[in-house]
């Protein structure tokens, strides 16, 4: 059952994915997922069906693509959130300066020890500290709309 706090529910759902192995372009809890697949799984947990399926995308974090498909898609389905970290906030990252946005995660803890849940190669779905190096890569912040 969902609460009135979408951010809290998003984190609760994302934590159920912890330990899921990394699998590029997948989105199956406990079987395999990538960072986008994790957020897609949280969406399904919150709302049911996904609003659209993603087109093919490469796993190259250093890719340069002026069309910014991950950022563009985020603007279609999420709400821009320019605040400092809030529970359940979706973070989009540029892994290299000038590169396309190619990674995303979900803020899972705020305050003195901020953290986020994300999936990446050789680690699967993990909860990581939102440290300085990660913060410097943040390109955009979004939140899930209220159901």
C-alpha positions as CSV (number, residue, x, y, z in Angstrom):
1,X,0.0,0.0,0.0
2,X,1.3,3.5,-0.9
3,X,1.5,6.3,1.6
4,X,0.8,9.9,1.0
5,X,4.6,10.5,0.7
6,X,5.8,9.5,-2.8
7,X,9.5,9.9,-1.9
8,X,9.2,7.6,1.1
9,X,7.4,5.0,-1.0
10,X,10.0,5.3,-3.8
11,X,12.8,4.6,-1.4
12,X,10.9,1.7,0.2
13,X,10.4,0.1,-3.3
14,X,14.0,0.8,-4.4
15,X,15.4,-0.9,-1.2
16,X,13.6,-4.1,-2.3
17,X,15.9,-4.1,-5.4
18,X,19.1,-4.1,-3.3
19,X,21.4,-6.9,-4.4
20,X,19.8,-7.3,-7.8
21,X,22.6,-8.1,-10.3
22,X,23.6,-5.6,-12.9
23,X,22.3,-6.4,-16.4
24,X,22.3,-3.7,-19.1
25,X,18.8,-2.7,-20.3
26,X,17.1,-5.1,-17.9
27,X,14.5,-4.2,-15.2
28,X,13.6,-7.4,-13.3
29,X,13.9,-7.2,-9.5
30,X,16.2,-10.0,-8.2
31,X,17.2,-11.1,-11.7
32,X,19.0,-8.1,-13.4
33,X,18.8,-4.4,-13.9
34,X,20.7,-1.3,-14.8
35,X,20.3,2.2,-13.3
36,X,17.4,3.1,-15.6
37,X,15.8,-0.3,-15.0
38,X,15.8,0.3,-11.3
39,X,14.0,3.6,-11.7
40,X,11.6,1.9,-14.1
41,X,10.9,-0.7,-11.5
42,X,10.3,1.9,-8.8
43,X,7.8,3.6,-11.3
44,X,6.0,0.3,-11.7
45,X,5.8,-0.1,-8.0
46,X,4.3,3.3,-7.6
47,X,2.0,3.5,-10.6
48,X,1.7,0.2,-12.4
49,X,2.5,0.3,-16.1
50,X,5.4,2.3,-17.4
51,X,4.5,5.4,-19.5
52,X,6.9,4.3,-22.3
53,X,9.6,1.7,-22.9
54,X,13.1,3.1,-23.4
55,X,14.7,2.9,-26.9
56,X,18.1,1.1,-27.2
57,X,20.9,2.8,-25.3
58,X,24.6,2.0,-25.0
59,X,26.4,1.3,-21.8
60,X,29.1,3.8,-22.6
61,X,29.1,6.4,-19.7
62,X,31.5,8.6,-21.7
63,X,29.2,8.9,-24.7
64,X,28.4,12.4,-26.1
65,X,24.9,12.7,-27.5
66,X,23.5,16.2,-27.9
67,X,19.9,14.9,-27.8
68,X,20.4,13.8,-24.2
69,X,17.7,11.0,-24.3
70,X,17.8,10.2,-20.5
71,X,17.5,13.9,-19.6
72,X,14.8,14.5,-22.2
73,X,12.8,11.4,-21.0
74,X,13.1,12.5,-17.4
75,X,11.5,15.9,-18.3
76,X,8.6,14.0,-19.9
77,X,7.7,11.9,-16.9
78,X,9.2,13.4,-13.7
79,X,8.9,16.8,-12.0
80,X,12.0,19.0,-11.9
81,X,13.2,19.3,-8.3
82,X,15.9,21.9,-7.8
83,X,16.1,21.5,-4.0
84,X,19.0,20.0,-2.1
85,X,18.5,16.2,-1.7
86,X,15.1,15.1,-0.6
87,X,14.0,11.5,0.1
88,X,13.1,9.7,-3.2
89,X,14.7,12.4,-5.4
90,X,15.9,11.1,-8.7
91,X,19.5,12.2,-9.5
92,X,20.9,12.2,-13.0
93,X,24.7,12.1,-13.4
94,X,27.2,13.0,-16.1
95,X,30.0,10.5,-15.5
96,X,32.5,12.6,-17.6
97,X,32.6,16.4,-18.0
98,X,30.7,17.3,-21.2
99,X,29.4,13.8,-21.7
100,X,25.7,13.0,-21.9
101,X,23.7,12.2,-18.8
102,X,24.2,8.4,-18.5
103,X,23.6,7.4,-14.9
104,X,20.8,7.9,-12.4
105,X,19.9,7.0,-8.8
106,X,17.4,7.6,-6.1
107,X,18.2,9.6,-2.9
108,X,17.7,7.1,0.0
109,X,19.0,9.1,3.0
110,X,19.3,12.8,3.7
111,X,21.0,14.9,6.4
112,X,24.5,14.2,7.8
113,X,24.9,11.0,5.8
114,X,23.2,11.4,2.5
115,X,23.0,8.2,0.4
116,X,21.5,7.0,-2.9
117,X,20.4,3.7,-4.4
118,X,21.7,2.9,-7.9
119,X,22.8,0.1,-10.1
120,X,26.1,-0.2,-11.9
121,X,28.3,-2.7,-13.6
122,X,30.1,-5.3,-11.4
123,X,28.1,-4.1,-8.3
124,X,24.4,-4.4,-9.1
125,X,21.9,-2.4,-7.0
126,X,23.6,-0.9,-4.1
127,X,23.2,2.0,-1.6
128,X,26.1,4.3,-1.7
129,X,27.1,7.5,0.2
130,X,26.3,10.6,-1.8
131,X,29.9,11.7,-1.5
132,X,31.7,14.7,-3.0
133,X,32.7,13.0,-6.2
134,X,29.1,11.8,-6.8
135,X,27.7,15.2,-6.0
136,X,30.0,16.9,-8.5
137,X,28.5,14.7,-11.3
138,X,24.9,15.6,-10.6
139,X,23.4,17.1,-13.8
140,X,19.7,17.3,-12.8
141,X,17.3,16.5,-10.0
142,X,13.7,15.2,-10.4
143,X,11.0,13.7,-8.3
144,X,8.2,11.3,-9.0
145,X,4.8,12.9,-9.5
146,X,2.1,12.2,-6.9
147,X,-0.1,9.2,-7.9
